Amino acid sequence: MTDPRASSPFVLPNYPYKGAFTDAQVREALDRKDRIVELLMDPVGPDGCLMNLPIDMMHILAFHLAYAGVDTHTDSRQLIVGRAVPVPDSMFEVVEWKPKGEHDDVAESEPVDAAAADLAAQMKSQLTPQVRAALTAILIDEYKAAKGAL
């Protein structure tokens, strides 16, 4: 049994499970972790307040939950459903959570993801690293402003 991350510099020295699981077990748990992170995006508390969990904390919690056996469900156990909603006057979106069946049935546009990937590839090939860094800073500011507006 080997952990594929055993020799990785990204695994902390005190990682408590080093070598305890097979490669397949680790990959499956990390896939579940990624699905759990999606559900932790923009969570809403019982009082309706947006909780604003830091992204690193979401990944840490999801890692623990996945290793503890938690998984996501799309059947009758899933009571709420999230959908990305644009933030007015911003280029970012937040996840809006509603009871299952209450979102307007608007089909997601697959071409948007492809167009964004194409644009990202063009930017990488056509912009200098300095311009990309400046653009990244602008996007980060827009993202922070969008999160603060909620």
C-alpha positions in Angstrom: 0.0 0.0 0.0 1.5 3.3 -1.1 0.2 6.7 -0.9 0.8 8.5 -4.2 1.6 11.7 -2.3 4.1 10.0 0.0 7.1 11.6 -1.7 5.3 14.8 -2.7 6.6 18.1 -1.3 3.0 19.2 -0.9 2.3 16.6 1.9 3.0 18.0 5.3 5.6 16.1 7.4 2.9 15.3 10.1 0.4 14.0 7.5 -1.2 11.3 9.8 -2.2 8.8 7.0 1.1 8.5 5.0 1.3 5.1 3.5 -2.0 3.9 5.2 -4.1 3.6 2.1 -3.8 2.2 -1.5 -3.4 4.6 -4.4 -7.0 3.8 -5.5 -8.4 4.6 -2.0 -6.5 7.9 -1.9 -7.7 8.9 -5.4 -11.3 8.0 -4.6 -11.2 10.0 -1.3 -9.7 13.0 -3.0 -12.4 12.9 -5.7 -15.0 12.9 -2.9 -13.1 15.8 -1.3 -13.5 17.8 -4.5 -17.2 17.1 -4.7 -17.6 18.1 -1.0 -15.7 21.4 -1.6 -18.3 22.3 -4.3 -21.0 21.9 -1.7 -19.2 24.0 0.8 -19.0 27.0 -1.6 -20.9 30.0 -0.2 -22.7 28.1 2.6 -25.8 29.6 4.3 -26.3 29.3 8.0 -29.6 28.6 9.7 -30.3 32.3 10.0 -29.9 32.8 6.3 -26.4 34.5 6.6 -23.7 33.7 4.1 -20.9 32.1 6.1 -17.9 33.0 3.9 -15.6 30.1 4.8 -12.0 30.6 3.6 -11.2 28.4 0.6 -8.3 26.7 2.4 -10.6 25.8 5.3 -13.2 24.3 2.9 -10.5 22.0 1.5 -9.2 21.0 4.9 -12.7 20.2 6.2 -13.6 18.4 3.0 -10.4 16.3 3.2 -11.3 15.2 6.7 -15.0 14.5 5.7 -14.0 12.5 2.6 -11.5 10.4 4.6 -14.2 9.9 7.2 -16.6 8.5 4.5 -18.8 11.4 3.7 -19.9 11.7 0.1 -22.3 13.9 -1.9 -25.7 12.8 -3.0 -28.1 13.9 -5.7 -31.0 11.7 -4.7 -33.8 12.4 -2.1 -31.2 13.0 0.6 -30.2 16.2 -1.1 -32.6 18.8 0.3 -31.0 22.0 -1.1 -29.4 22.7 -4.5 -26.9 25.3 -5.3 -26.7 27.3 -8.5 -24.1 29.9 -9.5 -25.7 33.4 -9.8 -23.9 36.4 -11.2 -23.1 39.3 -8.8 -24.5 42.6 -10.2 -21.8 44.9 -11.6 -19.2 42.2 -11.2 -17.6 39.4 -13.3 -18.0 36.9 -10.4 -20.8 34.5 -9.3 -21.9 33.2 -5.9 -23.7 30.0 -5.2 -27.3 30.5 -4.3 -28.8 27.6 -2.3 -32.5 26.9 -2.5 -34.7 23.9 -1.6 -34.6 21.3 -4.3 -36.9 22.1 -7.2 -37.1 25.9 -6.5 -34.5 27.1 -8.9 -35.7 28.3 -12.2 -35.0 25.5 -14.7 -32.5 27.4 -16.8 -30.1 25.1 -18.7 -26.5 25.8 -18.0 -24.6 26.9 -21.1 -21.8 24.5 -21.9 -20.2 26.8 -24.5 -19.4 29.3 -21.8 -16.9 26.9 -20.2 -15.3 26.2 -23.6 -15.2 29.9 -24.4 -13.5 30.7 -21.1 -11.0 27.9 -21.6 -10.2 29.2 -25.1 -9.8 32.7 -23.8 -7.5 31.6 -21.0 -5.3 29.7 -23.5 -5.1 32.8 -25.7 -4.2 35.0 -22.7 -1.4 32.6 -21.7 0.1 32.6 -25.2 -0.4 36.3 -26.0 0.2 38.2 -22.7 3.5 38.7 -21.0 3.8 37.3 -17.5 3.7 40.9 -16.1 0.4 41.7 -17.8 -1.0 38.4 -16.7 0.0 39.2 -13.1 -1.6 42.6 -13.3 -4.8 41.1 -14.8 -4.8 38.5 -12.0 -4.6 41.3 -9.4 -7.5 43.1 -11.0 -9.6 39.9 -11.0 -8.8 39.2 -7.4 -9.9 42.7 -6.4 -13.2 42.2 -8.4 -13.7 38.9 -6.6 -13.1 40.4 -3.1 -15.5 43.3 -3.9 -18.1 40.8 -5.1 -17.8 38.7 -1.9 -18.0 41.9 0.2 -21.1 43.0 -1.5 -23.1 40.0 -0.3 
